[in-house]
Each structure stands twice: as C-alpha cells, then as structure tokens.
Amino acid sequence: MSRTLAIAGGGSWGSALSIALAPRFERIRLWVYEPDLARRMQSGRENDVYLPGFAIPDHVLVTHDLEEAATGADIILGVMPSQHARGVYERMLPYVGRSTCFVSATKGIENGTLLRMTEVIAEVVGRKFSPRVAVLSGPTFAREIARGDPAAVVISSTDAELAADIQCAFSGPSLRLYTNADPVGVELGAALKNVIAIGAGVCLGLNLGSNTLAALITRGLAEISRLAIALGGKPRTLAGLAGLGDLVLTCTGELSRNRSFGIELAKGRKTSEIVSSMTMVAEGVSTTRAAVDLARREKVEMPITEQMYAVMELGKDPRTAIRELMERSLKPE
C-alpha cells in the first residue's frame, strides 16, 4: 500500500506488528521509547530486548523521535502500555491532522479515569479535531505473529467504513481481521482477560489441576461479560476472538506474561518485586485496580477480580483467596 503506518511503541507487540504488516505498507515508522534500543534496532535490525531473533524489515524506519514517526502518518497504531498511552498521544498531538486515523492495540484501562484506550484517544485528540478511532484485539502472542503463524483478530469501531478500511489494509496470509462494531466489548474483553490470566498463573503455581483452570476461565468470562455488558458491550463480542479467544490464550499459553506473573505470586513473591524483575509489562497488574474500581462503580459482582486485587495489592495468601471463592454463597449459574 502507498499509505504510511506509524507504530507507537517498540516493545514485543509493536515490533511484531511492524514485521507482520511490513508487506502491506511501503512506509512504516516504528517509534521506540528507549533511545539506546532505538539506535541498536536501527543498526542491527533486531529488537534485542523485547523480541530477539526476529529481523525488522529494512523499510521499517526505527526512530526515537515522535515527531518523525507521527508527521504525515495516515494510520497511527498505538501499542504502548496503557498507563503511558495518554502521555504519548499528548506528545504526538502537534504532529497529527484530520486525515490521520488511530488504531489502538493496547490492552488495558487507564487508572484514575477508568477510560478505555479509544476513549483516551478521543479525549486527547478531540482537543484538536474529532478523530476516527478503531481498536485491534484478539488472541495473539507477539513471537508467533513475528514468526508468521496464522492468527485471527478483530478490528472494531463504531465507524464501519474505518473498520473495513483497516481490515483490508492489515489482513494478509498470516493475519486475518474480522470487523466488529462493539469497541466497548472488545476493549474490556482485552483488558480484563489479563486479570483472569494472573489468576490462572496462581492456580498453576499452586499445582492445581485442569478442573480448577477450566472453572476459572469459565467463571472469569462470566464476570468479564457482566461488566462489559453493564458498560454497553455486547454478549456476542465476549464469546468471540476478543473475549473468549483471548482469554483462553492468555490463561493457558506459556508466553503469557500475566500468567507468568501469577505463577510468581503463588510462590509468595510481592507484586513490586515481581514487576521490578520483569523486562516486559504485565498489563493485568495495573488493570486489576481499574477493573475493581469500575466494577464497584457499576455495582457489578467480580469475585475473581476482587480476590486477585487482594492478593496483589493487600498481600492476601493465594490459597485463602481460592478458598473464599469456593465458599461464596451458592447460586444459579
């Protein structure tokens, strides 16, 4: 394609998307936050920190300069951690115009405001013009996308024309996009599954079996759906790629950072200790607090999320948390 794609975020996911989408765009600019990493990627054509072993295509411009990345871009694909998203969009605001559309591939909720990422984009860019915004989500691990393994994801927007446009632009032999008109359900499914995946890691770390994991995934999906529907999401969305599909992958896949975080929690390690030892961000850590706040605001029952919050933030013993989940009052499914 002749259009220019800017990818804001040079972690594993942003780097993998630059590889996967390279055949679809003549010009791709990959903005990397860390200047030293950006320089190494420029010369060595590899993200040796977050995605080692995969070559960044030659026509992908790697830069630490946000102005260079964003100026004149037709599509800006946001892949930064959720708690840094507002700052990045604010910094790029002077360099974007009305012809630019935004695709968010960040899976999280902003703490404090409790806004989804497309809402953050609309709020920040809306100070200059009303942006066209879509969200990209689904069951994907960065290394498998970079390797070219077939994957299916969802592109969701209330702007059907934009969703169809991005679907055509991004789809290729190894990446299939389905359109969806429910960004609320897609974004909440993407964010909240990370919390349940931490619980899955706790179960694994405690040597609990497949029965326990199946129950956690199923009841986790139930509480994700309750909150998403309360906020305007559609049940069908939560049964699809951005809901059940992503939840199953993140709870069972060995490449899941959130699952790995939960395994460490089960060993008795503190949240701050685990976070400081991780190279990459486990989005579920910050999302758990936002999810609890959203559930309380909307008066939605989310017992698994509440217990994960107690384990991570209040130091509750994981076995006690599981026992309390099992001893809750009995009710219909």
C-alpha positions as CSV (number, residue, x, y, z in Angstrom):
1,M,0.0,0.0,0.0
2,S,1.1,3.6,-0.5
3,R,0.0,4.9,2.8
4,T,2.2,5.5,5.8
5,L,1.8,3.5,9.0
6,A,3.2,4.8,12.3
7,I,3.5,2.3,15.2
8,A,3.8,4.0,18.5
9,G,5.5,1.5,20.8
10,G,8.6,-0.6,20.2
11,G,8.1,-3.4,22.6
12,S,7.5,-7.0,21.6
13,W,4.0,-6.4,20.2
14,G,4.9,-3.2,18.3
15,S,8.0,-4.9,16.8
16,A,6.0,-8.0,15.8
17,L,3.3,-5.9,14.1
18,S,6.0,-4.0,12.2
19,I,7.2,-7.3,10.9
20,A,3.7,-8.7,10.1
21,L,2.4,-5.6,8.5
22,A,5.6,-4.8,6.5
23,P,4.4,-6.5,3.3
24,R,1.2,-4.4,3.5
25,F,2.8,-0.9,3.6
26,E,5.5,0.9,1.7
27,R,6.4,3.1,4.6
28,I,6.3,2.0,8.3
29,R,7.7,4.1,11.1
30,L,8.3,2.3,14.4
31,W,8.6,4.7,17.4
32,V,10.7,3.3,20.2
33,Y,10.7,4.9,23.6
34,E,14.2,3.9,24.7
35,P,16.8,5.9,22.7
36,D,19.6,3.3,23.2
37,L,17.3,0.5,22.0
38,A,16.2,2.6,19.0
39,R,19.8,3.1,17.9
40,R,20.5,-0.7,18.2
41,M,17.4,-1.5,16.3
42,Q,18.4,1.0,13.5
43,S,21.8,-0.6,13.1
44,G,21.2,-4.3,14.0
45,R,17.6,-4.5,12.6
46,E,16.5,-6.5,15.7
47,N,14.8,-5.8,18.9
48,D,17.3,-7.5,21.2
49,V,15.4,-6.7,24.4
50,Y,11.7,-7.5,23.7
51,L,11.7,-9.6,20.5
52,P,15.2,-11.1,19.9
53,G,15.7,-13.4,17.0
54,F,13.4,-11.6,14.5
55,A,14.6,-9.3,11.8
56,I,13.0,-5.9,11.5
57,P,12.3,-5.3,7.7
58,D,14.6,-2.8,6.0
59,H,11.9,-0.4,5.0
60,V,10.7,0.0,8.6
61,L,12.1,3.2,9.9
62,V,13.0,2.8,13.6
63,T,13.1,6.1,15.5
64,H,13.1,7.6,19.0
65,D,11.7,10.9,17.6
66,L,7.9,11.0,18.0
67,E,7.6,13.9,15.5
68,E,9.5,11.9,12.9
69,A,7.2,8.9,13.5
70,A,3.9,10.7,13.5
71,T,4.2,13.5,11.0
72,G,2.2,12.7,7.8
73,A,1.2,9.3,9.0
74,D,-2.1,8.0,7.6
75,I,-2.6,5.4,10.3
76,I,-1.2,5.6,13.9
77,L,-1.2,2.2,15.6
78,G,-0.9,2.6,19.3
79,V,0.9,-0.3,21.1
80,M,2.3,1.5,24.2
81,P,1.5,0.3,27.8
82,S,-1.9,1.6,28.9
83,Q,-0.6,3.8,31.7
84,H,1.6,5.6,29.3
85,A,-0.9,6.0,26.4
86,R,-2.2,9.4,27.4
87,G,1.2,10.9,27.6
88,V,2.3,9.5,24.2
89,Y,-0.9,10.7,22.4
90,E,-0.5,14.2,24.0
91,R,3.1,14.4,22.8
92,M,2.2,13.4,19.2
93,L,-0.9,15.7,19.1
94,P,1.0,18.6,17.3
95,Y,2.1,16.2,14.5
96,V,-1.3,14.6,13.5
97,G,-4.0,16.0,11.3
98,R,-7.6,15.3,10.4
99,S,-6.6,12.8,7.8
100,T,-4.9,10.6,10.4
101,C,-6.8,7.6,11.8
102,F,-6.0,5.9,15.0
103,V,-5.9,2.1,15.8
104,S,-5.4,1.1,19.4
105,A,-3.7,-2.2,20.1
106,T,-3.1,-1.5,23.8
107,K,-4.9,-3.9,26.2
108,G,-5.7,-2.0,29.4
109,I,-7.7,0.6,31.2
110,E,-6.4,3.9,32.4
111,N,-6.2,4.1,36.2
112,G,-7.9,7.0,37.8
113,T,-10.1,8.0,34.9
114,L,-11.1,4.3,34.2
115,L,-11.2,5.1,30.5
116,R,-10.7,2.6,27.7
117,M,-7.8,3.4,25.3
118,T,-10.1,4.6,22.5
119,E,-11.7,7.0,25.0
120,V,-8.3,8.3,25.9
121,I,-7.5,8.9,22.2
122,A,-10.8,10.6,21.7
123,E,-10.3,12.8,24.8
124,V,-6.7,13.8,23.9
125,V,-7.0,14.2,20.1
126,G,-10.5,15.7,20.5
127,R,-8.9,18.9,21.7
128,K,-7.7,19.4,18.2
129,F,-10.2,17.5,16.0
130,S,-12.7,14.6,16.2
131,P,-10.5,11.5,15.5
132,R,-11.5,8.4,13.6
133,V,-10.6,5.5,16.0
134,A,-10.6,1.7,15.9
135,V,-9.4,-1.0,18.3
136,L,-7.4,-4.1,17.3
137,S,-7.5,-7.1,19.6
138,G,-7.6,-10.9,19.7
139,P,-5.7,-14.0,20.8
140,T,-2.1,-13.2,19.8
141,F,1.4,-13.7,21.2
142,A,4.0,-11.4,19.7
143,R,6.6,-14.1,18.9
144,E,4.1,-16.1,17.0
145,I,2.9,-13.1,15.0
146,A,6.5,-12.2,14.1
147,R,7.1,-15.9,13.1
148,G,4.2,-15.7,10.7
149,D,2.0,-18.2,12.4
150,P,-1.7,-17.8,11.2
151,A,-3.8,-15.7,13.6
152,A,-7.2,-14.1,13.6
153,V,-8.1,-10.8,15.3
154,V,-10.8,-8.3,15.5
155,I,-10.8,-4.7,14.3
156,S,-13.6,-2.8,16.0
157,S,-15.1,0.6,15.5
158,T,-18.4,2.4,15.5
159,D,-17.2,3.8,12.2
160,A,-17.9,0.8,9.9
161,E,-16.1,2.4,7.0
162,L,-12.9,2.8,9.0
163,A,-13.1,-0.8,10.4
164,A,-13.5,-2.2,6.8
165,D,-10.6,0.0,5.6
166,I,-8.2,-1.2,8.4
167,Q,-9.4,-4.8,7.8
168,C,-8.3,-4.6,4.1
169,A,-5.1,-2.8,5.0
170,F,-3.9,-5.1,7.7
171,S,-5.1,-8.5,6.5
172,G,-2.6,-10.8,4.9
173,P,-1.6,-14.5,4.6
174,S,-0.8,-14.9,8.3
175,L,-3.1,-12.3,9.8
176,R,-6.9,-12.4,9.3
177,L,-9.1,-9.5,10.6
178,Y,-12.8,-9.6,11.3
179,T,-14.8,-6.4,11.7
180,N,-16.8,-5.7,14.8
181,A,-19.0,-2.7,15.8
182,D,-18.6,-3.1,19.6
183,P,-15.4,-1.4,20.7
184,V,-16.6,-1.4,24.3
185,G,-16.9,-5.2,24.5
186,V,-13.6,-5.6,22.5
187,E,-11.6,-3.3,24.7
188,L,-13.0,-4.6,28.0
189,G,-12.5,-8.2,27.0
190,A,-8.9,-7.4,26.0
191,A,-8.1,-5.7,29.3
192,L,-10.0,-7.8,31.8
193,K,-8.7,-11.2,30.5
194,N,-5.3,-10.2,31.8
195,V,-6.6,-10.1,35.3
196,I,-8.1,-13.6,35.0
197,A,-4.8,-14.8,33.5
198,I,-3.0,-13.8,36.6
199,G,-5.4,-16.0,38.5
200,A,-4.6,-18.8,36.1
201,G,-1.0,-18.4,36.8
202,V,-1.7,-18.5,40.6
203,C,-3.5,-21.8,40.1
204,L,-0.6,-23.2,38.1
205,G,1.9,-22.1,40.7
206,L,-0.1,-23.8,43.4
207,N,-0.1,-27.0,41.3
208,L,-3.9,-27.0,40.9
209,G,-5.2,-29.1,38.0
210,S,-7.2,-28.7,34.8
211,N,-10.6,-28.8,36.7
212,T,-9.6,-25.6,38.5
213,L,-8.3,-23.9,35.4
214,A,-11.5,-24.7,33.4
215,A,-13.6,-23.3,36.2
216,L,-11.5,-20.2,36.5
217,I,-11.7,-19.4,32.7
218,T,-15.4,-20.1,32.6
219,R,-16.3,-18.0,35.6
220,G,-13.8,-15.4,34.6
221,L,-15.5,-15.0,31.3
222,A,-18.8,-14.6,33.2
223,E,-17.6,-11.7,35.2
224,I,-15.9,-10.0,32.3
225,S,-19.1,-10.3,30.4
226,R,-21.2,-8.8,33.3
227,L,-19.0,-5.7,33.4
228,A,-18.7,-5.3,29.7
229,I,-22.5,-5.6,29.2
230,A,-23.1,-3.1,32.1
231,L,-20.9,-0.6,30.2
232,G,-22.7,-1.2,26.8
233,G,-20.8,-4.1,25.4
234,K,-22.5,-7.0,23.5
235,P,-22.6,-10.6,24.7
236,R,-21.7,-11.9,21.3
237,T,-18.4,-9.9,21.4
238,L,-17.3,-11.6,24.6
239,A,-17.9,-15.0,23.0
240,G,-15.6,-14.2,20.1
241,L,-11.9,-13.6,19.4
242,A,-11.5,-10.6,21.7
243,G,-13.3,-12.2,24.5
244,L,-13.2,-16.0,24.9
245,G,-10.4,-16.5,22.4
246,D,-8.0,-14.0,24.0
247,L,-9.0,-15.2,27.5
248,V,-8.2,-18.9,26.7
249,L,-4.8,-18.0,25.1
250,T,-3.7,-15.7,27.9
251,C,-4.7,-18.2,30.6
252,T,-3.1,-21.3,29.0
253,G,-0.2,-20.1,26.9
254,E,3.3,-20.3,28.1
255,L,4.2,-17.0,26.5
256,S,1.6,-15.1,28.7
257,R,3.3,-12.5,30.8
258,N,0.2,-12.2,33.1
259,R,0.1,-15.9,33.6
260,S,3.8,-15.9,34.5
261,F,3.2,-13.1,36.9
262,G,0.5,-15.2,38.7
263,I,2.9,-18.1,39.0
264,E,5.4,-15.9,40.8
265,L,2.6,-14.6,43.1
266,A,1.8,-18.2,44.1
267,K,5.4,-18.5,45.2
268,G,4.8,-15.8,47.8
269,R,6.6,-13.0,46.0
270,K,5.3,-9.5,46.3
271,T,3.9,-7.6,43.4
272,S,6.5,-4.9,43.5
273,E,9.3,-7.4,43.5
274,I,7.9,-9.3,40.5
275,V,7.2,-6.1,38.5
276,S,10.8,-4.9,39.1
277,S,12.2,-8.2,37.8
278,M,10.2,-8.3,34.6
279,T,11.5,-6.9,31.3
280,M,8.1,-6.6,29.7
281,V,4.9,-5.1,31.1
282,A,2.2,-7.4,32.5
283,E,-0.9,-5.2,31.8
284,G,-3.1,-7.2,34.2
285,V,-1.2,-5.7,37.2
286,S,-2.4,-2.1,36.6
287,T,-5.7,-3.2,35.1
288,T,-6.7,-5.1,38.2
289,R,-7.1,-1.9,40.2
290,A,-9.0,-0.2,37.4
291,A,-11.3,-3.3,37.0
292,V,-12.1,-3.3,40.7
293,D,-12.9,0.4,40.6
294,L,-15.1,0.0,37.5
295,A,-17.0,-3.0,39.0
296,R,-17.7,-1.1,42.2
297,R,-18.8,2.0,40.3
298,E,-21.2,-0.1,38.2
299,K,-22.2,-2.3,41.1
300,V,-21.1,-5.4,39.2
301,E,-20.0,-8.5,41.1
302,M,-16.5,-9.6,40.0
303,P,-15.3,-12.0,42.7
304,I,-12.2,-13.4,40.9
305,T,-11.0,-9.9,40.1
306,E,-11.6,-8.8,43.7
307,Q,-9.6,-11.7,45.0
308,M,-6.7,-11.0,42.6
309,Y,-6.7,-7.4,43.8
310,A,-6.5,-8.6,47.4
311,V,-3.6,-11.0,46.6
312,M,-1.6,-8.4,44.6
313,E,-2.3,-5.2,46.5
314,L,-3.2,-6.3,50.0
315,G,-0.9,-9.3,50.4
316,K,-3.7,-12.0,50.8
317,D,-2.5,-15.5,50.7
318,P,-3.4,-17.1,47.3
319,R,-4.8,-20.3,48.9
320,T,-7.0,-18.2,51.2
321,A,-8.3,-16.3,48.1
322,I,-9.2,-19.5,46.3
323,R,-10.9,-21.0,49.4
324,E,-13.0,-17.8,49.8
325,L,-14.1,-18.1,46.1
326,M,-15.2,-21.7,46.7
327,E,-17.0,-20.8,49.9
328,R,-19.1,-17.9,48.5
329,S,-22.9,-18.2,48.8
330,L,-24.4,-20.8,46.4
331,K,-26.4,-19.5,43.4
332,P,-27.6,-20.5,39.9
333,E,-25.1,-20.3,37.1
